[in-house]
Amino acid sequence: MKTNRHSLLAKGIMVLLSLLILIFAFTYSWFTNRAVVTADGISLTAETSGDFEYAIGFYNNGTGGSYAVTQFTSDATALNLKALTASVDGGTTYNTYDLLHDYQPIDITGDGVTLIRPSMLHSNTDINKSSDDYSFAVPNQQYINFDLYFRSELQGIPIYLADGSFAKAACENTVGSGALTDSTKASTYGYNKSDYGNFSKDAIVGATRIAITPYHYASQPTNLYGGADAYQAITDSSLLDGAHGFIWLPRPDIHVNSTDTLTGWTLSTATYPAAYSADDAQHTYYDIFEQGSQKQIATYSNTITPAGLAQANQLMANIDSNSFKYGDYYYTKVNVRIWVEGTDTEARRAFSGGRFEVNFKLSTNSSND
C-alpha cells in the first residue's frame, strides 16, 4: 500500500528520459546481406527535479574503452547521447563523448541479458539451425547499451516506469496517430514509405525490444559510480539479475502480413485489448544455449496499451536499505539495452531504414499523482 509519505514525495518528482531515434538505418534483418548506413539524433532530457538524481554510464571506443559516467543531475536539462559530458574511470576531468561513436546497429536475438548473432544461412535468409556457432552482440555497436544510475539521500524511494512512457514510429507526430498505414497523416519526419507495401518503414518499432535489468553483487563495490567496479558491471553479464528485470515490447499491436513477392505486403494493428498473435504479444528469441530452440520468456506485454503506450506500476529500481551507501547518498543502478529482435516478424528488409522514438517517463509514484 502506498504511504502518505510517498504520496507527498511523488508530487513533482518525475524524470522524463527521451530517446529520440530520428535516423535509424538497420540491416535488412535476417533476409538480406546489405549493410547499415547511419544512426543519429538520440537525446535524454530531465523533466523535473525531486527526490533522486540520475546519471548515465557507458563505454565504447570513443572513451578509449574506459567507463564514462556523467554528473548526477535532476535538472530539466537535455542530455544528448551524442555529446555527453562525462569523466572516465571515476576521474575528475570531464570531456565530451558520443555514446553512438561506434554504433552500427544490426538485428540480433536474446533474452535481454545475453544477446547474440547466431550463424546464418547463405545471404542471411534465415538462422542456420544446424550450426552451434554464434557471436556475442557488441554493446554500443550492434545495440544500444548504457547504465542508468539513481541516487538519493533518502531510503525508500521506488522508481517506476510510469504512465506516459511510450515508443512510437517517427512518422507519427503523436502516439497512435495511425501514420503507419496512412500517408495522409501529418508527419514531422516524413512518411518513409516501404517499397513492399502501403505502410511506413518506421513500423520497425514493432521489432524493438527494451530490456531493463538490475545488477547484483556478492559484495559492495568500492566505487559504484566509476572506476574498475563500474566498468566490470557493464561488461560482465553475470552481474545482471535477469530474474528481476523485464523486457518491454512497446508495439505488440503491429503485425506484418508478408507474401512471397517483393510487393503487396500489408500491415495491421490490433485494437486493444484484442488478443495479439503469439508472435506479436510475447518476446521470443533464438536460444542457441538450449540446443538451438526458439524459446518464449516472460514479457511486459500484459501491461502494454496500444500504440506503444506503457502503463504505470512497472518497478525499475528501488533506493532502499539494500542500496549501496557512498558518502551522503544511497546508490542503485540498472542496465538499459535497446535492440531489434531478429526473430520478430517486423525485423525484415521491408522495414530497413525505419525510425522510432522511445520515451522513458520515470516516477517515484506508481500512480503518477
Solvent accessible surface area in square Angstrom, and as a share of the most:
residue,aa,sasa,rsa
1,M,237,1.06
2,K,82,0.35
3,T,72,0.42
4,N,126,0.64
5,R,102,0.37
6,H,43,0.19
7,S,30,0.20
8,L,132,0.66
9,L,38,0.19
10,A,1,0.01
11,K,124,0.52
12,G,53,0.51
13,I,13,0.07
14,M,30,0.13
15,V,3,0.02
16,L,45,0.22
17,L,3,0.01
18,S,17,0.11
19,L,1,0.00
20,L,39,0.19
21,I,0,0.00
22,L,45,0.22
23,I,91,0.46
24,F,4,0.02
25,A,12,0.10
26,F,8,0.03
27,T,17,0.10
28,Y,47,0.18
29,S,4,0.03
30,W,8,0.03
31,F,67,0.28
32,T,21,0.12
33,N,109,0.56
34,R,152,0.56
35,A,79,0.61
36,V,24,0.14
37,V,105,0.61
38,T,71,0.42
39,A,17,0.13
40,D,56,0.29
41,G,23,0.22
42,I,0,0.00
43,S,28,0.18
44,L,1,0.00
45,T,42,0.24
46,A,3,0.03
47,E,80,0.36
48,T,49,0.28
49,S,65,0.42
50,G,41,0.40
51,D,30,0.15
52,F,3,0.01
53,E,42,0.19
54,Y,0,0.00
55,A,0,0.00
56,I,0,0.00
57,G,0,0.00
58,F,0,0.00
59,Y,38,0.14
60,N,8,0.04
61,N,100,0.51
62,G,29,0.28
63,T,10,0.06
64,G,68,0.65
65,G,28,0.27
66,S,29,0.19
67,Y,0,0.00
68,A,0,0.00
69,V,9,0.05
70,T,7,0.04
71,Q,111,0.49
72,F,33,0.14
73,T,22,0.13
74,S,17,0.11
75,D,85,0.44
76,A,73,0.57
77,T,73,0.42
78,A,71,0.55
79,L,32,0.16
80,N,67,0.35
81,L,0,0.00
82,K,65,0.28
83,A,51,0.39
84,L,1,0.00
85,T,69,0.40
86,A,0,0.00
87,S,6,0.04
88,V,48,0.28
89,D,74,0.38
90,G,36,0.34
91,G,34,0.33
92,T,129,0.75
93,T,96,0.56
94,Y,84,0.32
95,N,76,0.39
96,T,91,0.53
97,Y,32,0.12
98,D,32,0.17
99,L,0,0.00
100,L,12,0.06
101,H,106,0.47
102,D,26,0.13
103,Y,14,0.05
104,Q,97,0.43
105,P,2,0.01
106,I,36,0.18
107,D,3,0.02
108,I,0,0.00
109,T,0,0.00
110,G,3,0.02
111,D,50,0.26
112,G,1,0.01
113,V,26,0.15
114,T,41,0.24
115,L,6,0.03
116,I,3,0.02
117,R,31,0.11
118,P,4,0.02
119,S,28,0.18
120,M,35,0.16
121,L,81,0.40
122,H,166,0.74
123,S,44,0.29
124,N,34,0.17
125,T,71,0.41
126,D,63,0.33
127,I,9,0.05
128,N,35,0.18
129,K,118,0.50
130,S,108,0.70
131,S,21,0.14
132,D,116,0.60
133,D,97,0.50
134,Y,86,0.33
135,S,61,0.39
136,F,126,0.52
137,A,9,0.07
138,V,56,0.32
139,P,32,0.20
140,N,1,0.01
141,Q,61,0.27
142,Q,44,0.19
143,Y,7,0.03
144,I,0,0.00
145,N,0,0.00
146,F,2,0.01
147,D,0,0.00
148,L,3,0.01
149,Y,0,0.00
150,F,0,0.00
151,R,46,0.17
152,S,2,0.02
153,E,108,0.48
154,L,74,0.37
155,Q,70,0.31
156,G,28,0.27
157,I,2,0.01
158,P,15,0.10
159,I,0,0.00
160,Y,39,0.15
161,L,0,0.00
162,A,0,0.00
163,D,78,0.40
164,G,28,0.27
165,S,0,0.00
166,F,34,0.14
167,A,0,0.00
168,K,13,0.05
169,A,0,0.00
170,A,1,0.01
171,C,0,0.00
172,E,2,0.01
173,N,64,0.33
174,T,89,0.52
175,V,40,0.23
176,G,43,0.41
177,S,27,0.18
178,G,36,0.34
179,A,1,0.00
180,L,6,0.03
181,T,60,0.35
182,D,47,0.25
183,S,64,0.41
184,T,122,0.71
185,K,88,0.37
186,A,75,0.58
187,S,35,0.22
188,T,92,0.54
189,Y,78,0.30
190,G,34,0.33
191,Y,33,0.13
192,N,41,0.21
193,K,102,0.43
194,S,1,0.00
195,D,117,0.61
196,Y,28,0.11
197,G,11,0.11
198,N,99,0.51
199,F,1,0.00
200,S,0,0.00
201,K,52,0.22
202,D,0,0.00
203,A,0,0.00
204,I,5,0.02
205,V,0,0.00
206,G,7,0.06
207,A,0,0.00
208,T,0,0.00
209,R,4,0.01
210,I,0,0.00
211,A,1,0.01
212,I,2,0.01
213,T,6,0.04
214,P,30,0.19
215,Y,26,0.10
216,H,84,0.38
217,Y,53,0.20
218,A,118,0.92
219,S,85,0.55
220,Q,98,0.43
221,P,15,0.09
222,T,114,0.66
223,N,37,0.19
224,L,7,0.03
225,Y,66,0.25
226,G,0,0.00
227,G,10,0.10
228,A,85,0.66
229,D,38,0.20
230,A,2,0.01
231,Y,82,0.31
232,Q,93,0.42
233,A,1,0.00
234,I,5,0.03
235,T,60,0.35
236,D,45,0.24
237,S,44,0.28
238,S,76,0.49
239,L,29,0.15
240,L,12,0.06
241,D,32,0.17
242,G,40,0.39
243,A,94,0.73
244,H,139,0.62
245,G,22,0.22
246,F,25,0.10
247,I,10,0.05
248,W,0,0.00
249,L,2,0.01
250,P,1,0.01
251,R,8,0.03
252,P,3,0.02
253,D,6,0.03
254,I,0,0.00
255,H,54,0.24
256,V,3,0.02
257,N,62,0.32
258,S,46,0.30
259,T,62,0.36
260,D,155,0.80
261,T,81,0.47
262,L,104,0.52
263,T,86,0.50
264,G,52,0.50
265,W,13,0.05
266,T,75,0.44
267,L,18,0.09
268,S,51,0.33
269,T,69,0.40
270,A,34,0.26
271,T,105,0.61
272,Y,85,0.32
273,P,113,0.71
274,A,52,0.41
275,A,102,0.79
276,Y,38,0.14
277,S,54,0.35
278,A,64,0.49
279,D,43,0.22
280,D,10,0.05
281,A,21,0.16
282,Q,68,0.30
283,H,0,0.00
284,T,13,0.08
285,Y,14,0.05
286,Y,2,0.01
287,D,12,0.06
288,I,14,0.07
289,F,107,0.45
290,E,90,0.40
291,Q,179,0.80
292,G,17,0.16
293,S,49,0.32
294,Q,104,0.46
295,K,83,0.35
296,Q,94,0.42
297,I,39,0.20
298,A,98,0.76
299,T,33,0.19
300,Y,9,0.04
301,S,15,0.09
302,N,137,0.70
303,T,51,0.30
304,I,0,0.00
305,T,23,0.13
306,P,45,0.29
307,A,17,0.13
308,G,0,0.00
309,L,71,0.35
310,A,1,0.01
311,Q,68,0.30
312,A,15,0.11
313,N,105,0.54
314,Q,42,0.18
315,L,77,0.38
316,M,10,0.05
317,A,10,0.08
318,N,57,0.29
319,I,0,0.00
320,D,37,0.19
321,S,92,0.60
322,N,127,0.65
323,S,16,0.10
324,F,43,0.18
325,K,94,0.40
326,Y,89,0.34
327,G,63,0.61
328,D,100,0.52
329,Y,57,0.22
330,Y,41,0.15
331,Y,6,0.02
332,T,28,0.16
333,K,8,0.03
334,V,1,0.01
335,N,1,0.01
336,V,2,0.01
337,R,11,0.04
338,I,3,0.02
339,W,6,0.02
340,V,7,0.04
341,E,0,0.00
342,G,3,0.03
343,T,26,0.15
344,D,7,0.03
345,T,21,0.12
346,E,1,0.01
347,A,1,0.01
348,R,53,0.19
349,R,74,0.27
350,A,1,0.01
351,F,0,0.00
352,S,13,0.08
353,G,23,0.22
354,G,0,0.00
355,R,30,0.11
356,F,1,0.00
357,E,25,0.11
358,V,0,0.00
359,N,8,0.04
360,F,5,0.02
361,K,48,0.20
362,L,0,0.00
363,S,0,0.00
364,T,6,0.04
365,N,2,0.01
366,S,28,0.18
367,S,58,0.38
368,N,36,0.18
369,D,80,0.42
